[in-house]
């Protein structure tokens, strides 16, 4: 759309402002994410590189939804990562503000960074559980 096609009632301040976000899920941690009045688009997951990373191994990122009764649903594998072979995975997940989600990992003792953006400046709430 060209700027000249816009109505005089619309200006750039009326458009939503995206907000970038990154969460790190450490081994043996579960991170609950609550999304308020926005949409969270997850674009990638990657291994967090530090001085203690093993030479080989595999870690899988899981997501599970929390239903209206607060009960956690089945874990779904969304990003398998292999040290030295596949250390970044491009993702295309959109999560709405209907219910919180939980991220967890299984596999070798490596943290995973989850990257994405929200469709507005609303913040995501992160909680270790």
C-alpha positions, 0 to 999 in steps of 0.5 A: 500500500502506498502512503498516498492511498491511506485515508487522512484518518490513519496515521503511523501512530495508529498502527500496532508496534511490534515488540521483539522477545527472547526467552531462554529455557534452561535444562530441567526448567519449565517456563510458563508464558502468558500472552496478554492482548496480543499475538506472539510469533515465534520465529526461531529456536537456537542452542545457547552457546556458552563455555560448558556446551558438550561436543555432541548431543541432541536437545528437543524443545517442547510446548504444551498448552494450559487449558481453561481448568489450568490443566497442562496438555500433551507436550509437542516437540517443536524444535529438535536441535543437534550440537554441531549439526543443527544449532538453529531451527527456523519456526513459524508458530503463532500463539494467541492470548487464549491460554498460557503455554509451557516450554520445556526441553529434553536431551543433553544439558544445553539451554535453548533460546526462543526468539520471536515478536509480538504484534503489539507493544504488549509484554509477555509474562514469563514464569519458571514453574 
